[in-house]
Amino acid sequence: EDPYYLYLSSFVRQECREKKYACLPMEARGDGFLPPAGEGLDGVVAIGLFTPAQIEGLAAVSPNVVFVDSSPFESCFDSVVLGYELGISLALEHLTGLGHRHIGFVGPEYKLDDRRGRAPEVRRQLFVRLMGERGLLDEGVMLDCPMEVSAAERAVAEFLASGAPRPTAFVCANEESAIGAVRAVREAGLNVPGDLSVVSFNDTPRSALVDPPLTSVSTHVEEMARTALR
């Protein structure tokens, strides 16, 4: 249901069509997966997060499994994952280069890790460390919310209504969070980016459809799909 994963899967299917490969969806059955009837699979592109039991189920279908956007067992499987540290560094370099010093973060403190266990959210962790190294970290503008449009909109709206000192920019954990943040800022009668800048993380085609278009760290979803298939 995550638009980011939908874009990834769409690009995998597109690349398969271009290479004249058969791209077949697998049906989940509990912790296992049912391949299409009568079809032997040469490999599996597994997008997203899977439990250890589900990973065993994928490996039972084909020994050739490549994970996209997670890397649960690096000693056994190839994976295509994001360079989060570089991405957050680029976002902060962009904002500080524009003169921003009071920068907030919108996103969860915890989320699921590569094996669907509860763990600190990587982008938030990196933001805290990199802002701390710059001597710019303000815990008061770290907004904890799920990476969903409505949750981010609510969190930012409540913060702006609280009267707390407002940052000049927000870095958002993903595109959904950024869209919610922009909505809340505009509902508060403020201008983006005039009053408050917003930087997104993911840069799917949706970024261009937001008004104003989102400044975003690109995850190169098309290249991720192409690399996984290769």
N, C-alpha and C positions, 0 to 999 in steps of 0.2 A: 504493500500500500504506500510505501515511502516513494515520493516522486523521483528521488535520487536513484533508488534501485530500479525503478521503472525505466528511467533513461538508460541505465547501464544494460539492462536486459534487452531493451530495444536496439541498442547499438551492437550487442552480441548477435542478435538475429539478423540485423542488417549486414554485418560482416560475413555471416554464414551465407546469406543469399549471394553476396558478391563473389564468394569463393565456391559457390555451388555445393555447399555442405548442407546436409539435412539437419535442421535444428529442431529438436523434439522436446517438448516440456515433459517433465516427470511428475507424477502424482505422488503426493506424500501419503504414506500409510503408517500412522503412528510415528515411530522413530525411523522407519524405513522409507524407501522410495520405490515406486513401481514404474519400471521403464515401459515405454509403449509396447503393446503386444506384438510379439514376433520380431522385435527389433533388437539387434545387438548393438551396444553403444561403444564407440571408440574412445569416448572421453566425456567428462562432465565439467561444465562451467558452473560453479556454485557461487551465487551472488548473495552476500549478506552474512548473517550470523547463524551458526548451527551448534546444537548441543553435541557433546562427544558421541552420544548414541546415534544422532543423525549423521555425523561424520562417518561412523562405521557403516551406516546404511548406504551412504554415497559410495564408499570404497568397495562395498559388496557388488555394486552395479558395474563399476569400472575401476581398474587400478589407476587410471589417468584422470585425476581430479585436480582442477585449478580453482582456488578460491579467489574471489574478487571482493575487495574491501574488508577482508579479514584474513588472518594468517594463524589458524588454530594449532597446526602441528607442522612447524617449519621443517622438521627432520624428515617428514613423510611426503609433504605436498608442496607444490609450487603455489605462489600466491602473487596477486597484484594489489598492493596497498598504497595508501597515501603517505606522502612525506609531511606529516602534520607540523613538525617543528619548522620546516622551511616555510610552510604556508602561513603559520601564525607570525613568524618573523617578517615575512613580506608584508602582511597586513599592518604590523606595528611600524615597520620602516616607512610605509606609505603614509600612515597617519602622523607619525612624529615629523616626517619630512614636510608635512603641511602645517606644522606648528602645534599639533595637538599634544597635550601633556596629561590631561585628565580624561582617561579612556576607561570605559566600562566594558563588561562582558555579559552577553545574554546566552544562557545555555545551562544544561544540568551539571550539578556537581558529580553525580554518579550516573552511569548507564551500563548497558551490558557489554562485557568484553568479548574477545574472539571466540570464547566457548560458552557464551550466554550466561556468564556469571556476573554478579554485581561488582563494579570496579570504578575507580575515579575516571571521569571523562578526560580524555587525553588533551583535547584542545584547551579546555579550561586550565588543566594542570600546566600546560606550556605557557599559556597567557600569564598565569600567576608568576611562574619562574622568570619569564623574559621581562615582564614589567617590573618585577622585584629587582632584577639585575640593573635595570635602568633607573631605579629609585623612584618609580612612578606609580607603584601599585597602591590602589585605594580599595580596600575590601568592601567599603560602603556602596560601591557601584558595580558589584558582582551580583547579577540577578540569576537566581537558581530557578530554572523552569524546564519542562520537557521541550524537546526540539520540535515543537508543533506551532503552527501559526497562531491558533487561539490562545495557547498557553503563554507564548512570548508576548502577544499583544496585551494580555491581562497583566503580566508581570511588569512590563514597561509602563503601562498606564497607571498601575498602582504606585510605582516608583515616582513617576512624574507628579502624581497627585499628592504625594507625601510631603512635598516641599523640601526634600533633601537636596543638597548641592548637586546640580546637574552636571554630568560629564559633557564634554564637547563632542564625544564620539562613542559609539558602541561597536565592538567586534562581536559578531554573532556566530554561534557554533555551526549553523547550517543555513540554508536558504529559507526554510520555513520560519526559523527564528527571526531572520532579517525581515521577511515580509511582515510578520507580526509586529516587529519593532517599528517599522516605517508607518504602519497603520496607526499605532498608538501615538507616535510622535505627531502625526498630522491631526489626529482627533484632539490632541491637547492644544491645537492651534499653533504648533511650531512648524518650522520649515526644515525639510531635508534637502540638501545638506547645510543650508544657511545657519540654522540654529543648532543642529545636531547631526553629525555625520554617522552613517551606518555602513559598515563593511561586512559583506556576507562571505560564507565559505561554501563552495561547491560549484557555482557558476554553471548551472544547467541553462538551457534556453529560456527558462522562466525568468531569469534575472533581467533579461531585456524587456520583459512585458510589464515589469513593475514601474510605477510612476513616482519619482524618477527612476530610470534604470539603475539596478543595483551595481555598486562597485563590489567586486567579488574576487576572492582567491579561486582561481580555476583549478579544478581537480582533473581536467582533461578526460572526461568520462568516455569519449570516443576512443582515445588512445588506450585507456585502461581496458576497454572491451577488446580492442584489437590485439593488445599484448596478451591477454588471457587466452584468446583463441589461438594465437600463434604458439 
